[in-house]
Amino acid sequence: SYEMAGRDSLVLNDGSRVAVIGGGPAGSFFSFFLLQLAERIGVHLEIDIYERRDFTQTGPAGCNMCGGVISESLVQALSVEGIALPSDVVQRGIDSFWFHTAEESVSLFAPYHEMRIATVYRGAGPRGTKQSRWRSFDGYLLELAIEKGAKLVSERVTDLAWLDGKPQVQIKDGVSQTYDLVVGAIGVNTPSLSLFDKLAFGYKKPGTKKTSNREFELGGDYIGSALGNAMHAFLLDLPKLDFAAIIPKGDYVTMCLIGDDINSEFVDSFAKNPIVGARLNGKQDKDAACRCTPLLSFGDAVKPYGDRVFLLGDCGATRLNKDGIGAAYRTAKVAAVTSLFRGISEADFRAGYWPA
């Protein structure tokens, strides 16, 4: 049935239906821009965003397991789009980087001390947060897409298939919906990614590396004195460790470690390193308010597009440790332009979306 779709029908028209699987930044950006563009040319589209996570919840239930760093270029780009991030979404402006080695620490400041980076929470904050003074970045973007007209479906997708040349999305209890276009924006940490293999358009997910994230409550005063408005990267010659950073956010810091064999014992040994300990105030793994070990997309997927389907964000292509959320914004907007003005065939996505 995959071959039954006629080439002339591979466009989005008035009344076309789109399923976006994943309501993180990539899925929300795409939905927002597609609806915005369709509105401008008088085309009505129906968009369903499938997202089970509740971004108003603290801890794992509302978190997309990410360091939560966004660049000033993204903040400025969103402002041009008319999207001004509220003050309770941006946790702290970052004006410098500190690079720590065993021998020395070196700082790099933005020109004129401008705030060049912002830190955000992907959910409503770490587990056990008593009084939430911040909002989820992902939740805010999802709200924007819903305000534009997208419908949120808080269900897990259990199957994907073809029906008469169109993709079909199935949720629990066997309920299925048929769409003109299906977009995968689900990162690399969900089993649902394997469902796209069933559509048999040649997709192979990107390679991954294991990460280990911890949230520590240090208090705003301590963070201000020991860390400041700075992101701290640790270039230490430690086995198992590829990269490490501490990112201040409100009263908490996020510690991100990248390496395939990082465990609780390694986290403790890392925290006890004098260079690290001076900035963690003696915290150990047991003191973490929240912890997770997500996979990190490492490189590009193979052929993340076909007729009536494509993948976006970390499960398609991203920029490892280099503004991944900004990459989601840029590619999502190009994908929306391609889908509406060029078409939704494999050739359209290869020519219009993939070069971005």
Buried (B, 14 or more C-beta within 10 A) or exposed (E): EBEEBEEEBBBBEEEBBBBBBBBBBBBBBBBBBBBBBBEEEEBEBBBBBBBBBEBEBBBBBBBBBBBBBBBBBBBEBBEEBEBEBEEEBBBBBBBBBBBBEEEEEEEEEBEEEEBBBBBBBBBBBBBEBEEBEBBBBBBBBBBBBBEBBBEBBEBBBBBBBBEEBBBBBBBEEEEEBBBBBBBBBBBBBBEBBEBBEEBEBEBEBBEBBBBBBBBBBBEEEBBEEBBBBBBBBBEBEBEBBBBBBBBBBBBBBBBBBBBEEBEBEBBEBBBEBEBBBEBBBEBBBEBBBBBBEBBBBBEBBEBBBBBBBBBBBBBBBBBBBEBBBBBBBBBBBBBBBBBBEBBBBBEBBBEBBBEB
